[in-house]
Amino acid sequence: MRDNDTEKNMEKSLLIPKESLSSTSTTWDLLSGEVKKQGYIAAPMVAVTLSQYLLQVVSMMMVGHLGQLALSSTAMFISLASVTGFSVLLGMASALETLCGQAYGAQQYQRIGTQIYTAIFCLFLVCFPLSFLWIYMGRLLVLVGQDPRISHEVGKFIIWLLPALFAYAAMQALIRYFQSQSLIIPMFLSSYAALCLHIPICWGLVLKSGLGTLGGALAIESRAPISMELFRGIGEFFHFAIPSAVMVCLEWWSFELLILMSGLLPNPQLETSVLSVCLSTIQTLSAIPYGLGAAVSTRVSNELGAGNVQRARVAVYAVVFMAVMETIIVSASLFASRRVFGYVFSNEGQVVDYVTSTTMAPLVCFSVIMDSLQGVFSGVARGCGWQNIAAFVNLGAYYLCGVPTAAILGFWLKFRGRGLWIGIQAGAFTQTRLLGIITTFTDWEKQASKARKRFSKGRSLDDNRIVCE
């Protein structure tokens, strides 16, 4: 009888307002249940993110075996494409994690479709000025002092990637459509199929067709359907999309800025190649925290939209626990294999020795830890809708701390590539601490109230579903 009473009390604790969840066993049951829910979302999202990123990595791996010039120019091309195009679109599409996730929790299903069509239209508009910038990228690099040979190669590559920019815009909006409803399997299957096709195509274009490095650009491609229902909710989308883009881009650009800064160091081909290998390793592994961030963003936005304050809070506890466990496992595995992963991207002995040196490998492992923690805190920010606060955090952490420190260590103190990496990790550490503090002091009742007001014109939510500690 006591077991039955306990189960009834657990159910009441989720529905009756202002009832405290004081039982340790009840809290643990909620936490373990939330871990399972987020694991169901996170695991496929990791595979989705990794398969999408591997489209670029596979191209760089193939091209990297053509020599240092090919590797360094391809690395810069991918970095600049990310900085000036893909990061902007991904950041703006992240607004849908707030809008669609909370709409789904509030059972405003019609609004989800409307927001997706609006997002695709708005992202396509943004693609046109970005395309214009890509066309003149090679000349701009020469003007800012980059190596002319590398700049010329980058200019050729990036023009061939223009069609992928529009496809990426539609794809990012559709990813949020499925993610907000926890429909992960369709994304997983389509991404896996695209990667399976990409590998043999890239191998043929790079190594067998005679196109060489151009083949790597031609092999990166994505497709997605669009709709003509475009004009509803444009203002609301941009209200969240602009700070979302700033939040993502400020962080992304700071890391990609390392590649540009490395091009100004002595022996730029070596320094750019080494940092590109380290950055590619981190970005590949970041699929795991990104998956966790997507999971907590979905869970938090769904629960806030439904008015379930306590469950939103528990979702944060669960993802932090998962992130800590993930950092321990991944960073330890990476350090143990530090003499191997450099060969994945290059067969140049000088590059591999630099990557696996006694100072560089531990720095990369530290980067994994910082990337994991900030990734889940950023997911909480997207789920709650306080991207504007996170944008200011990223601005201060990277551009007032990280980038200046990197420049001082890399150029003035002559630590070169190592100094650049240490500096940017100082920014990542600052970002992680600030986001963690903000998450700790988040007023969850206020966040739920904002979500309810956002959808008050549709179905009204029952205030009694809000649970307070």
PEDAPE-V790064 format. One record per helix or strand. SS is the DSSP state (~ for helix, > for strand). FROM is the first residue (numbers start at 1). TO is the last residue. If there is no record, write none. Layout:
BEGIN
SS&FROM&TO / SS&FROM&TO
END
This chain:
BEGIN
~&2&15 / ~&24&64 / ~&68&93 / ~&95&105 / ~&109&135 / ~&137&143 / ~&148&160 / ~&162&180 / ~&185&208 / ~&213&218 / ~&234&262 / ~&268&306 / ~&309&336 / ~&342&345 / ~&349&355 / ~&360&384 / ~&387&412 / ~&416&440 / ~&444&454 / ~&463&465
END
